[in-house]
């Protein structure tokens, strides 16, 4: 079976409640698939910063989740405002309705969740190259990976940014990449984020042509992972369907 990646759900502008973020609705992954959860968040808590994703716990569907890559931005302006990105995966034997929650998150943040499934993946070694960074800049950026990806793999890259001011439009994904979702909260100091994917190429970095169009970053976190195909399998090049509409919170 060829490696295939599907976006099951994208939720934006989620509020942290009692340290937990929950997907807006349940998803049902396929049998023998890999569930992939991408968390993107930003905010502050009384000027004291936010929790590191290394301490987050992902749950849902009685599955066992493993953190694959994560990063926390610096407190670049010494005022507690920070952003974070994290990737978790869970093998699925029998698909069932699953509502995903991420706990250990600092109250006061805004968050977005992207939930994918991969089929035809390498069950013994599902993840290849990874990469994390903080504040790569505005406009065009490139996130370095720990190695060169296989052409049979899928790569997913995500960023979380706190904009310096109100405004900004959809980020421009890297050439040849598919933007699977993005979020823009027009209130300054909140969350601007995006997630993109690609297959069929051997690359050592994940590019964005413009990571925050019409705006500048107050802080920034970036991460990416490579999903490996089962031995002898090639990636399916079937295009994604468009994700759920992006919602912009208005005050």
Order of alpha helices (4+ residues) and beta strands (2+ residues): beta-beta-beta-beta-beta-beta-beta-beta-beta-beta-beta-beta-beta-beta-beta-beta-beta-beta
